[in-house]
């Protein structure tokens, strides 16, 4: 096997990359990752320097890969290590740059050890982890991080000396519902009535929604969506990491993997939510609206997307990071993971101790969240 590094996904043929990435997760496809680079969102100047690992066999066939970045900060990761960086700084040590295996600005679990179909995938996974460690050594970085890996990746990462960290997100699960009403039928009476009333108030206000996919979304629609997105970011004091060029590029290349829910009143768009579709999962990512209307966010981002999942027979809806308000709307806490290696042995031991204590606290917190589920008593979680 031969390992190499690509400093741009443009150096890798799309069919080769997609051959190891597979078709299940839209964020790992060549079109998505490359668009982040050529739009200028994930490049050296923004602190995302591509160092994608490639593993070729003796016939020069790409059999493994890692979406890997040399980072000069911790923005856009959704697994927070700011306290670790601050501890390094106070000790007079350098935490940045670091190596991070992830999809930029995307807190969605997916393979981080990309492997071509074959008889022994774990052998390739181990070689990819070894190549990443070799690269970390050659660059003399402080640390190596794997964010939101899958259950298949995690045991290999831990076996190779990475420390596991547990987080959680709220996900919706389809239990074979025929429609949204049957989904609400699993709720307790009080919770069910509240959601029905939220939706009724929007209808009474003349607000409707439309689901657009693929070629239904023209350039003008993308510009309106981006206006909504920027307006919402500014309201909450965030930074606009993504630009219009990225969304226009994704609209051209991802087709029906893009699902946009548009809210409108009197034939005028007032809000929109952008989702991405995998083989069996819908991923909620960005939203924006020009008016602060009670219930508009829930309708556009959650209820209408759940209806889409039911209509299309999708198994899950992963609505993104954070958001305790999702629990009351049928999104249950699901564990997510990351894996970490720190070069400095003393800091490595300190972080390992912290992660063990954090994991115990996380288990207790998840048990408490599940006790506040909106579902009827006895509903399977």
GINORCOR-V381533 format. One record per backbone hydrogen bond with DSSP energy under -1.0 kcal/mol. CO is the residue of the C=O (numbers start at 1). NH is the residue of the N-H. E is the energy in kcal/mol with one decimal. If there is no record, write none. Layout:
{{CO;NH;E} {CO;NH;E}}
This chain:
{{2;56;-2.9} {4;54;-2.7} {6;52;-1.9} {8;11;-1.7} {9;12;-1.7} {13;17;-2.3} {14;18;-2.9} {17;20;-1.3} {17;21;-2.3} {18;22;-1.9} {24;279;-1.1} {25;28;-1.3} {29;33;-2.0} {30;34;-2.8} {31;35;-1.7} {32;36;-1.6} {33;37;-1.0} {34;38;-2.8} {35;39;-1.7} {36;41;-1.2} {36;42;-2.8} {37;40;-1.5} {43;46;-1.1} {43;48;-2.6} {44;47;-1.7} {49;70;-3.2} {52;6;-2.7} {53;66;-1.8} {54;4;-2.3} {55;63;-3.0} {55;64;-1.4} {56;2;-2.8} {57;60;-2.1} {61;57;-2.2} {63;116;-2.4} {64;55;-2.6} {65;114;-2.6} {66;53;-1.6} {66;68;-1.1} {67;102;-1.3} {68;51;-3.1} {69;100;-2.8} {70;49;-2.2} {71;98;-1.8} {76;105;-1.9} {81;85;-2.2} {82;86;-2.5} {83;87;-2.2} {84;88;-2.2} {85;89;-2.2} {86;90;-2.5} {87;91;-1.4} {88;93;-3.1} {89;92;-1.6} {97;142;-1.4} {98;71;-3.3} {99;145;-2.2} {100;69;-2.2} {101;147;-2.4} {103;106;-1.6} {106;108;-1.6} {114;65;-2.0} {121;125;-2.4} {122;126;-2.6} {123;127;-1.9} {124;128;-2.3} {125;129;-2.3} {126;130;-2.5} {127;131;-2.3} {128;132;-2.2} {129;133;-2.3} {130;134;-2.2} {131;135;-2.2} {132;136;-2.4} {133;137;-2.2} {134;138;-2.5} {135;139;-2.2} {136;141;-1.7} {142;343;-3.0} {143;99;-2.3} {144;341;-2.3} {145;101;-3.4} {146;339;-2.3} {148;110;-2.2} {150;154;-2.3} {153;157;-2.2} {154;158;-2.6} {155;159;-2.3} {156;160;-1.4} {157;162;-2.4} {158;161;-1.8} {163;340;-1.9} {165;338;-1.9} {167;336;-1.8} {169;334;-3.4} {170;319;-1.0} {171;332;-2.4} {172;317;-2.2} {179;183;-1.6} {180;184;-2.5} {181;185;-1.3} {183;186;-1.6} {184;187;-2.0} {186;376;-2.7} {188;192;-2.6} {189;193;-2.4} {190;194;-1.8} {191;195;-1.8} {192;196;-2.2} {193;197;-2.3} {194;198;-2.1} {195;199;-2.1} {196;200;-2.2} {197;201;-2.4} {198;202;-1.2} {199;203;-2.0} {200;204;-2.7} {201;205;-1.3} {202;207;-2.5} {203;206;-1.7} {208;264;-2.7} {210;262;-3.2} {212;260;-3.2} {213;216;-2.6} {214;217;-1.8} {218;222;-2.1} {219;223;-2.0} {220;224;-2.1} {221;225;-2.6} {222;226;-2.5} {223;227;-2.0} {224;228;-2.3} {225;229;-2.7} {226;230;-2.7} {227;231;-2.3} {228;232;-2.2} {229;233;-2.1} {230;234;-2.5} {231;235;-1.8} {232;236;-1.4} {233;238;-2.6} {234;237;-1.1} {239;241;-1.6} {243;247;-1.3} {244;248;-2.5} {245;249;-2.2} {246;250;-2.6} {247;251;-2.2} {248;252;-1.3} {249;253;-1.7} {250;254;-2.7} {254;257;-2.2} {255;214;-1.1} {255;258;-1.8} {257;277;-3.3} {259;275;-2.5} {260;212;-3.3} {261;273;-2.4} {262;210;-2.3} {263;270;-2.8} {263;271;-1.4} {264;208;-2.4} {265;268;-1.3} {268;265;-2.3} {270;290;-2.4} {271;263;-2.5} {272;288;-2.0} {273;261;-2.6} {274;285;-2.4} {274;286;-1.4} {275;259;-2.6} {276;283;-3.3} {280;315;-1.7} {280;316;-1.5} {281;278;-3.6} {282;318;-2.7} {283;276;-2.5} {286;274;-3.6} {288;272;-2.5} {291;293;-1.2} {293;296;-2.2} {295;299;-2.4} {296;300;-2.5} {297;301;-2.7} {298;302;-1.9} {298;303;-2.3} {299;304;-2.2} {302;306;-2.7} {303;307;-2.1} {304;308;-1.9} {305;309;-2.3} {306;310;-2.5} {307;311;-2.7} {308;312;-2.2} {309;314;-2.2} {315;174;-2.9} {316;282;-2.3} {317;172;-2.7} {318;284;-3.0} {323;326;-1.8} {324;327;-1.3} {326;329;-1.4} {326;331;-1.9} {327;330;-1.6} {332;171;-2.7} {334;169;-2.3} {336;167;-3.1} {337;148;-1.5} {338;165;-2.9} {339;146;-3.0} {340;163;-3.4} {341;144;-2.5} {344;348;-2.5} {345;349;-2.2} {346;350;-2.1} {347;351;-2.7} {348;352;-2.2} {349;353;-2.1} {350;354;-2.2} {351;355;-2.9} {352;356;-1.8} {353;357;-1.9} {354;358;-2.8} {355;359;-2.2} {356;360;-1.5} {357;361;-2.0} {358;362;-2.5} {359;363;-2.1} {360;364;-1.7} {361;365;-2.2} {362;366;-2.6} {363;367;-1.9} {364;368;-1.9} {365;369;-2.3} {366;370;-2.3} {367;371;-1.2} {369;372;-1.6} {370;373;-1.4} {374;188;-2.6} {376;379;-2.1}}
